């Protein structure tokens, strides 16, 4: 690049950075504001116009929130649900994805297109029949009722199918010649080769289950089964104006996701890139 | 699969048929749990909704068949049309705005700029936070005494009680949704941008095309597969919006039904009014609406790229 061109590019680079920074501020401010509110005494939170820095920093808001509402129980419930959903998807999605990618069998394209068509059915639009089915199965107010509808995912099957398609065929062929069973080939040869996709799948499913609001709302009428999102919303309806406590709860509920995200950012983004492009 | 492998196997096991049957059995063992669970909790419910839309049932009494009269009933219900109007307006504003913002940010972020990973992290983070958390955060920001009105006061404007005012409540939810999903779609666009050959830009630059021309004539057309995916996902997501309306209005769709969406109406039909048939008819209506718009989008954006 020469002369005027590079001045121009310096100007446009400056403009780009300005836009990005303004956008980034819009993205962070709500989180910072929640954090700030969560550390304020109630009286100070309601001062208008708002002040950014809490004075004093009331760390005990977190402790008091934890004591006022059963946050511990919600954390346990959310963890049980999310862990079960992750394990279920890791096993079932990769098994189905493997069969669709690697085994030629009668009815394969029917199964594949059936699963693809389910990508187009979001949960909100089937909540009513799903609720009625769960009720008929006696799963209202149970962990199983919150876990089972999420335990396989069409998106996850699709992701794992793509991953197995990328494993070189030759690796399996020698095992087939040796007469190894499909199960052994799957578990001992192919599965270890798709570890990055398994991590992506686990993160996506953990996030989905941890953040799910609607399914627990349908299933958990009894508050012993409330998960964090549901518990927080119910808490908000009860303690409408106690914003410092509400924001403390919001911050605590976000911490596990934030930690996972910071540790595994690359895999989160990879998941979107692989599933988002097809 | 190499035929050589199959042949060798055939010799060993005796009979291609046997091998095939064994493979099919293995494949169904692998995929049966998934097929059953998806049938029970996804495809089955979708079909079941069509059946339920023809019955009168409040979950307690015996259901009886009423044919199409549930459809007639909801089509004469003003609240149904309010919910359709709100969902459609919501989708018509949020989907294009979030798509355009995501595309612009992605294109900018695709330049060689410092601190890119940090920007990407910051833009992406809202989309992995739960709807409950972000809705509560924005309820507080949109409060009469909240942060947004604090900023507006600095600019000399006296802000409204956003979520308590029927004129502003839906707009507040729109802002929340754009804020929380734009970053997700930005990542999808970024992946799409990686697939555009660098050489095209270099050739255009040599021909003297300006940055804006390159954006319009190379980036936008070649991003069409990503755009298609994002528009379809955006349509589905916005037309079915439930969580934010439910949380911010306390489950009522208020004030004055200004945040009542189709999904929230379905929820209320079953949990507040015990009208399973009405809810199912609205569910079928929502399917048809989403499917129809998806097909239209496919006509418009779904063609393969021609270089």
Interface residues (C-beta under 8 A of the other chain):
Chain A: X12 X13 X16 X17 X19 X20 X23 X24 X26 X27 X28 X29 X30 X31 X33 X34 X37 X46 X47 X48 X49 X50 X92 X93 X95 X96 X98 X99 X100 X103 X104 X105 X106 X107 X108 X111 X114 X115 X117 X118 X120 X121 X122 X124 X125 X126 X127 X128 X129 X130 X131 X132 X133 X135 X148 X149 X151 X152 X154 X157 X169 X173 X176 X177 X179 X181 X182 X183 X186 X207 X210 X211 X212 X213 X214 X217 X228 X229 X230 X232 X233 X236 X237 X243 X246 X247 X250 X253 X254 X257 X258 X261 X262 X265 X268 X269 X272 X273 X276 X277
Chain B: X1 X2 X5 X8 X9 X12 X13 X23 X24 X26 X27 X28 X30 X31 X33 X34 X35 X37 X38 X40 X41 X42 X43 X44 X45 X46 X48 X49 X52 X59 X104 X105 X108 X109 X111 X113 X114 X117 X119 X120 X121 X122 X123 X124 X125 X126 X128 X129 X130 X131 X132 X133 X134 X135 X136 X137 X138 X139 X140 X141 X143 X145 X146 X147 X149 X150 X153 X154 X179 X183 X184 X187 X188 X190 X191 X192 X195 X211 X225 X226 X229 X236 X237 X240 X241 X242 X243 X246 X247 X250 X263 X266 X267 X269 X270 X276 X279 X280 X283 X286 X287 X290 X291 X294
